[in-house]
């Protein structure tokens, strides 16, 4: 079979640039067989040249067993001693805002009760999820952190499945899961009652849906090409309703309902989806791919990735709309007149607009120039390498004991595992190189996700900022590292094989896409060396994580041990 050789605009690398490496991964693991004549020495049957890693990528059962086992391990790291530390039984750091507000929701109609100070400065969804944990387990450390631990565990599962889809390898999916489990940022975020872990899990789930949507688009275009209908219109075919894209819109709306930072992902992911559609149409030889995307795809994309998130976000305020005592619930008619140019808008929506404007004003004035400074704040240029972590909790002296030393310390610090985070800049440089030289679409998608969580923070550097705002960077850093490890291991960029048909060739007939390629993996000693390097790196990350474990979880240690945990002067 012949491998398709067209290169699209958004970075779907052609097989001419890099050979096909894996069978179809249209679903999360589908068993594939090589076509007749592709076996060893030209014999029919399965291609024995395909190594065990690629075969595992087509094994749905093995993939799910691997996913469940690693997710369970991650769950242990998220839930063990989850109730500690606390500040004499009360929340630590910014938990002091969200845990009490979540507790108020249980007996207050699922809204916060803080009308006097109007310190309710984030949407309700994440706090409602925290409230569920407190409703089940009570107002204590385990109760107010339970929902965060669940979200952090689910996040590891999502990262495993995304990595497996992007690489076509169950082995690399497992590597990504282990790296996610051993990341200090994701661990601490999963063990504290803050909002960012909820935003991140919804955002990553939306990213996974868009990946599935991309494959669905390729499948549908491939079917049309195989039937010879690809040129019936210069704009290309209509693609029908895209449920995965719709699901991404719902999840992006939920991310905004957890924290307003989700709005950046709506913008970046929406643009990514449109560009991916252009690339898909170009790949299959549509004569006017840009216009075709604008006409065929963009209106529905705006509905799925703008209107649906907006409606989902508004729906998350259901309890506020239903209440009579919510913060600014009746601002229109009380603080704001009922007339004006927007009197046609329902009073409830205008009140929510008024309330949201006050929240935005609060954030806009939370600046250094206004005197808002914190000893542990940091600016975004320090985040990629975790140069200025954040101390959530610290106790020493008479407050702690039991370490066997003269002076004991208990501390919780959110810090990225250095074995991963200190590689962020070279990994980003490698990603750019792969995009420029190989048009590798996977790195484009990862960099767009990373940029959505990073670049917007440069818009207002005067704002008070903390390292925990970078939680959304961690999944994409882990995915990028996983791709690099895959290249070290010898796993090449997988080519999807939808329906066995590719873009039309010079004769107008659709060309087949290869199921396997003899150079998909580097053979022999080169592959064994790559496996040694990958295993050694994963072991290093895990060892680094184990060393940091006491300060990620607030364990009691000696003061000497505490000093050894602080690797950089900026960590102090």
C-alpha positions in Angstrom: 0.0 0.0 0.0 1.1 3.5 -0.7 1.5 6.1 2.1 -0.3 9.4 1.6 2.3 12.2 1.0 0.3 15.5 1.3 1.3 18.0 4.0 -1.5 20.2 5.4 -1.3 23.7 6.7 -1.9 23.0 10.4 1.0 20.6 10.6 -0.3 17.1 9.7 3.0 15.9 8.6 3.2 14.0 5.3 4.5 10.5 5.1 7.1 11.9 2.8 8.5 13.7 5.7 8.1 10.8 8.0 6.9 7.3 7.5 3.8 5.9 9.0 4.4 4.3 12.3 1.2 2.8 13.7 -2.1 1.3 12.7 -5.3 3.2 12.9 -6.1 4.7 16.3 -9.5 5.9 15.3 -10.7 4.8 18.7 -8.7 4.6 21.8 -7.2 1.3 20.8 -8.5 -0.7 17.9 -6.9 -4.0 16.7 -5.4 -3.6 13.3 -4.0 -6.1 10.9 -1.5 -5.5 8.2 -2.7 -5.8 4.6 -1.8 -8.9 2.5 1.7 -8.9 1.3 3.1 -6.7 4.0 4.3 -9.5 6.3 8.0 -10.5 6.6 9.6 -11.3 3.2 6.4 -10.2 1.4 4.3 -13.0 2.9 0.7 -12.3 3.9 -0.6 -12.0 7.4 0.4 -9.7 10.3 3.5 -7.7 9.8 6.1 -9.2 12.2 8.3 -6.2 11.7 5.8 -4.2 13.8 7.3 -4.2 17.4 5.4 -5.1 20.5 4.8 -1.4 21.5 2.8 -0.8 18.3 0.9 -4.0 18.7 0.0 -2.9 22.3 -1.4 0.3 20.9 -4.0 -1.6 19.0 -5.0 -3.7 22.0 -8.0 -2.0 23.6 -8.2 -4.3 26.6 -4.5 -4.0 27.5 -4.8 -0.2 27.0 -7.6 0.1 29.5 -6.0 -2.2 32.0 -2.9 -0.1 31.9 -5.0 3.1 32.2 -6.9 1.8 35.2 -3.8 0.5 37.1 -1.9 3.8 36.7 -4.9 5.8 37.5 -5.4 3.8 40.7 -1.8 4.5 41.6 -2.4 8.2 41.0 -5.5 8.0 43.2 -3.4 6.6 46.1 -1.0 9.6 45.9 -4.0 12.0 45.8 -6.0 10.5 48.7 -3.5 9.2 51.2 -3.4 11.5 54.3 -5.6 13.9 52.3 -6.9 15.5 55.4 -3.5 16.9 56.4 -2.2 19.4 56.9 -4.6 21.9 58.3 -4.2 25.2 60.2 -5.4 23.9 63.6 -8.4 22.2 61.8 -9.1 25.1 59.5 -8.2 25.5 55.8 -4.8 26.6 54.6 -3.8 29.4 52.2 -6.7 30.3 49.8 -8.6 27.3 50.9 -9.9 29.7 53.6 -12.0 31.4 50.9 -13.4 28.4 49.0 -13.9 25.7 51.6 -16.1 27.9 53.9 -18.1 29.1 50.8 -18.6 25.5 49.7 -19.8 24.7 53.2 -22.3 27.6 53.1 -23.7 26.1 49.9 -24.9 22.9 51.6 -27.5 24.6 53.7 -28.0 27.7 51.6 -29.5 26.5 48.4 -26.1 25.8 46.7 -25.1 29.4 46.7 -22.5 31.3 48.8 -23.7 33.5 51.7 -21.4 36.5 51.7 -23.5 39.6 50.8 -21.8 42.0 53.2 -18.3 41.8 51.7 -19.0 40.5 48.2 -15.9 38.4 48.4 -17.4 35.8 46.1 -15.1 36.4 43.2 -15.3 33.2 41.1 -18.1 31.2 39.5 -19.9 28.6 41.6 -19.2 25.2 39.9 -15.9 24.3 41.6 -17.2 25.3 45.0 -20.4 23.2 44.5 -18.2 20.2 43.7 -16.2 20.9 46.9 -19.6 21.1 48.7 -20.4 17.6 47.6 -17.3 16.3 49.3 -18.2 18.2 52.5 -21.7 16.9 52.4 -20.5 13.4 52.3 -17.5 13.6 54.7 -18.1 16.7 56.8 -16.2 20.0 57.2 -12.7 18.8 57.6 -9.6 18.5 55.5 -10.7 15.3 53.8 -14.2 16.7 53.1 -13.2 20.0 51.5 -10.4 18.4 49.5 -12.2 15.2 48.4 -13.5 16.7 45.1 -10.1 18.1 44.2 -8.6 14.6 44.7 -11.2 13.0 42.5 -10.6 15.7 39.8 -6.8 15.2 40.0 -7.2 11.4 39.6 -9.5 11.7 36.6 -6.9 14.2 35.1 -4.3 11.4 35.1 -6.6 9.1 33.3 -7.3 11.7 30.6 -3.6 12.4 30.1 -3.0 8.6 29.6 -5.7 8.3 27.0 -4.6 11.5 25.2 -1.0 10.4 25.1 -2.0 7.0 23.8 -4.1 8.6 21.1 -1.4 11.0 20.0 1.4 8.4 19.9 -0.5 5.2 19.0 1.4 3.6 21.8 0.0 2.1 25.0 3.6 2.1 26.4 3.8 5.9 25.9 0.4 6.4 27.4 1.6 4.6 30.5 4.7 6.8 30.6 2.5 9.9 30.4 0.4 8.6 33.2 3.4 7.9 35.4 4.8 11.4 34.7 1.4 12.9 35.6 1.3 10.9 38.8 4.7 12.1 39.8 4.3 15.8 39.1 4.4 18.0 42.2 2.1 20.6 40.7 -0.7 18.2 39.9 -0.3 16.4 43.2 -0.6 19.5 45.4 -3.4 20.9 43.3 -5.3 17.6 43.8 -4.7 17.7 47.5 -6.0 21.3 48.2 -9.4 22.9 48.0 -8.5 25.4 45.3 -10.2 26.0 41.9 -7.5 25.4 39.3 -7.6 21.6 39.3 -11.3 21.8 38.3 -10.6 24.2 35.5 -7.7 22.0 34.3 -9.6 18.7 34.3 -12.5 20.2 32.3 -10.1 21.9 29.9 -8.1 18.7 29.3 -11.3 16.7 28.8 -12.3 19.3 26.2 -8.9 18.9 24.5 -9.4 15.1 24.4 -12.8 15.7 22.7 -11.3 17.9 20.1 -8.7 15.2 19.4 -11.5 12.7 18.8 -13.3 15.3 16.7 -10.2 15.6 14.5 -10.1 11.9 13.9 -13.8 11.9 13.1 -13.3 14.6 10.5 -10.5 12.6 8.9 -12.7 9.5 8.9 -15.6 11.3 7.2 -13.5 13.0 4.6 -11.8 9.7 3.9 -15.1 7.9 3.3 -16.1 10.7 0.9 -12.8 10.4 -0.9 -13.1 6.6 -1.1 -16.6 7.1 -2.7 -15.2 9.6 -5.2 -17.3 12.5 -4.0 -14.5 14.7 -2.6 -14.6 17.1 -5.7 -18.4 17.3 -6.0 -18.0 20.8 -4.5 -15.0 23.1 -4.5 -15.7 23.6 -0.8 -15.6 19.9 0.0 -18.3 17.9 1.7 -20.5 18.7 4.6 -19.3 16.8 7.7 -22.6 16.4 9.6 -23.2 17.0 13.3 -19.9 16.7 15.2 -20.8 15.4 18.7 -17.2 15.4 19.9 -16.9 19.1 19.1 -20.2 19.7 20.9 -18.9 17.8 23.9 -15.8 20.0 23.9 -18.0 23.1 24.0 -19.9 21.8 27.0 -16.6 21.0 28.8 -15.1 24.4 28.0 -18.2 26.0 29.4 -17.7 23.9 32.6 -14.1 25.1 32.8 -15.3 28.7 32.7 -17.9 27.9 35.3 -15.0 26.7 37.5 -12.8 29.7 37.0 -12.9 32.5 34.4 -9.4 31.5 33.1 -11.3 28.9 31.0 -12.3 31.7 28.7 -8.7 31.7 27.3 -9.0 28.0 26.4 -12.3 28.7 24.6 -10.5 31.2 22.3 -7.4 29.2 21.7 -9.1 25.8 21.2 -11.7 27.4 18.9 -9.0 28.8 16.7 -7.2 25.4 16.8 -10.4 23.5 15.8 -11.0 25.8 12.8 -7.3 25.5 11.6 -7.5 21.8 12.0 -10.6 21.7 9.7 -8.7 23.7 7.1 -5.8 21.3 7.3 -8.1 18.3 7.0 -9.7 19.7 3.8 -6.3 20.5 2.3 -5.1 17.1 3.1 -7.9 15.5 1.1 -7.4 17.7 -1.9 -10.4 20.1 -1.5 -9.9 22.8 -4.0 -10.9 25.7 -1.8 -10.1 24.5 1.8 -10.2 28.0 3.5 -13.5 29.0 2.0 -14.8 25.5 2.5 -14.0 25.7 6.2 -15.6 29.1 6.5 -18.7 28.0 4.8 -19.1 24.4 5.9 -17.5 24.3 9.4 -17.1 27.7 11.0 -20.8 28.5 11.7 -21.3 25.2 13.4 -17.9 25.7 15.2 -19.0 29.0 16.6 -22.2 27.4 17.8 -20.4 24.5 19.5 -17.3 26.4 20.8 -18.8 29.8 21.6 -22.6 29.5 22.1 -22.6 26.2 23.9 -19.9 27.2 26.4 -21.8 30.4 27.1 -25.1 28.6 27.7 -23.3 26.0 29.8 -21.7 28.8 31.9 -25.0 30.5 32.4 -26.5 27.2 33.4 -23.9 26.7 36.1 -25.5 29.7 37.9 -28.8 27.8 38.2 -28.8 28.1 42.0 -28.0 31.8 41.9 -30.9 32.4 39.5 -33.2 30.4 41.7 -32.3 32.2 44.9 -33.6 35.3 46.5 -30.6 36.1 48.6 -27.7 35.5 46.3 -25.0 38.2 46.0 -26.4 40.9 43.8 -29.2 38.6 42.7 -31.6 41.6 42.6 -29.1 44.3 41.8 -31.3 45.5 39.0 -34.1 47.4 40.7 -32.1 47.8 43.8 -28.6 49.1 42.9 -29.3 49.6 39.2 -32.4 51.1 37.6 -34.8 48.9 35.6 -34.7 51.2 32.6 -31.9 52.0 30.1 -30.8 50.8 26.7 -30.7 47.2 27.9 -34.1 47.1 29.6 -35.2 44.4 27.1 -32.7 42.0 28.8 -34.2 40.0 31.7 -33.4 41.5 35.1 -31.8 38.3 36.2 -29.2 38.4 33.4 -28.6 42.1 33.9 -28.0 41.4 37.6 -25.5 38.7 36.8 -23.8 41.1 34.4 -23.6 43.7 37.2 -22.3 41.1 39.6 -19.7 39.9 37.1 -18.5 43.5 36.5 -17.9 43.8 40.2 -15.9 40.6 40.2 -13.8 41.8 37.3 -13.2 45.1 39.0 -11.9 43.2 42.1 -9.4 41.3 39.9 -8.3 44.4 38.0 -7.4 46.2 41.2 -5.6 43.2 42.7 -2.3 44.7 41.5 1.2 45.4 42.9 0.9 49.1 42.2 -2.2 49.2 44.4 -0.2 47.8 47.3 -1.3 44.1 46.9 1.9 42.2 47.4 2.6 38.7 48.8 5.9 37.2 49.8 5.3 34.1 47.6 3.9 35.7 44.5 5.6 35.2 41.2 5.5 36.4 37.6 4.8 34.1 34.6 8.4 34.0 33.3 9.3 32.0 36.4 6.6 29.4 35.9 7.9 27.2 33.1 10.8 26.0 35.2 9.0 26.3 38.6 11.6 28.8 39.8 9.3 30.4 42.4 7.0 27.9 43.9 4.4 28.7 46.5 4.3 27.8 50.2 0.8 26.9 51.2 1.5 25.8 54.8 4.4 26.0 57.3 4.6 25.0 60.9 7.6 24.5 63.2 8.5 24.7 66.9 5.9 23.8 69.4 3.3 23.2 66.7 4.9 20.1 65.3 6.7 17.1 66.8 7.4 13.5 66.1 10.3 13.7 63.6 12.9 12.5 66.1 15.0 15.7 65.8 15.4 18.8 68.0 13.4 20.9 65.6 10.6 19.6 63.4 8.9 21.2 60.4 5.7 20.5 58.5 5.3 22.3 55.1 3.2 22.1 52.0 4.7 23.7 48.9 3.4 23.5 45.3 6.4 23.0 43.1 6.9 21.3 39.8 9.0 18.1 39.9 12.4 19.5 38.7 13.2 16.4 36.5 10.3 17.5 34.3 9.8 21.2 34.8 13.4 22.1 34.4 13.3 20.6 30.9 10.4 22.8 29.8 12.4 25.2 27.7 14.5 22.6 25.7 11.3 20.6 25.2 9.5 23.7 23.9 12.4 24.4 21.6 12.3 20.8 20.3 8.6 21.1 19.7 9.1 24.2 17.6 11.9 22.4 15.7 9.6 19.5 14.9 6.8 21.8 13.8 9.2 23.7 11.4 11.0 20.7 10.0 8.4 17.9 10.2 5.1 19.7 10.4 4.2 17.5 13.3 0.6 18.3 14.2 0.9 16.8 17.7 3.3 19.4 18.9 1.2 22.2 17.4 -1.8 21.0 19.5 0.3 20.8 22.6 1.9 24.2 22.2 -1.6 25.8 21.6 -2.8 24.3 24.8 0.3 25.4 26.7 0.0 28.9 25.2 -3.6 29.2 26.2 -2.7 28.7 29.9 0.5 30.8 29.8 0.5 33.7 27.4 -2.6 35.6 28.7 -0.8 36.2 32.0 1.6 38.6 30.2 -1.3 41.0 29.4 -1.2 42.5 32.9 2.1 41.9 34.6 1.2 44.3 37.4 -1.4 41.9 38.7 -0.7 39.8 41.8 0.1 36.3 40.5 1.0 33.0 42.0 2.6 29.8 40.7 -0.6 27.8 41.2 -2.0 29.7 38.2 0.3 27.4 36.1 -1.6 24.2 36.9 -3.0 24.2 33.4 0.5 24.1 31.9 1.4 20.7 33.5 -0.7 18.4 31.3 0.8 19.8 28.1 4.3 19.8 29.4 3.8 16.1 30.3 2.4 15.4 26.8 5.3 17.2 25.1 7.9 15.2 27.2 6.1 12.0 26.3 6.3 12.8 22.6 10.1 13.4 23.0 10.5 10.2 24.9 8.6 8.4 22.1 11.1 9.7 19.6 14.0 8.5 21.8 12.2 5.2 22.0 11.8 5.1 18.2 8.1 5.6 18.0 7.4 7.7 15.0 4.4 10.1 14.3 1.4 7.8 13.8 -0.6 8.2 10.6 -4.3 7.6 10.9 -5.7 5.1 8.5 -9.4 5.9 8.3 -11.3 3.4 6.1 -8.0 2.6 4.3 -8.3 5.5 2.0 -6.3 8.7 1.7 -6.3 11.9 -0.4 -6.8 11.4 -4.1 -3.7 10.9 -6.2 -2.8 12.5 -9.6 -5.3 10.1 -11.3 -8.1 11.3 -9.1 -8.5 8.0 -7.2 -8.0 7.9 -3.4 -4.7 6.6 -2.4 -4.4 4.0 0.4 -2.8 4.8 3.7 -0.2 2.4 5.0 -1.2 0.3 8.0 2.4 -0.2 9.0 5.9 0.7 7.8 9.1 -1.2 8.3 10.8 1.9 9.6 8.1 2.8 12.1 10.5 1.8 14.8 14.2 2.0 14.9 15.4 -1.6 15.0 17.8 -3.6 17.2 20.3 -1.9 19.5 19.0 1.6 18.8 15.6 0.7 20.1 17.0 -1.1 23.2 19.2 2.0 24.0 16.1 4.2 23.6 14.2 1.9 26.0 17.0 2.1 28.6 17.0 5.9 28.3 13.2 6.2 28.7 13.1 3.9 31.6 16.0 5.6 33.3 14.3 9.0 32.9 11.0 7.8 34.2 12.8 6.3 37.2 14.6 9.6 37.8 11.3 11.5 37.8 9.7 9.1 40.2 12.8 9.3 42.5 12.7 13.1 42.4 9.0 12.9 43.3 9.6 10.6 46.2 12.2 13.0 47.5 9.8 15.9 47.3 6.9 13.9 48.8 7.2 15.3 52.3 6.9 18.9 51.2 4.1 18.1 48.8 1.9 16.6 51.5 2.9 18.4 54.7 4.6 15.5 56.3 6.6 16.2 59.5 10.3 16.2 58.9 13.4 17.5 60.6 14.5 21.1 59.9 17.7 19.7 58.3 15.6 17.7 55.9 13.5 20.7 55.2 16.6 22.7 54.2 17.7 19.9 51.9 14.3 20.1 50.1 14.9 23.7 49.2 17.1 23.3 46.1 17.2 26.9 44.9 17.4 30.2 46.7 14.2 31.2 45.0 12.4 28.3 46.8 13.0 30.0 50.1 
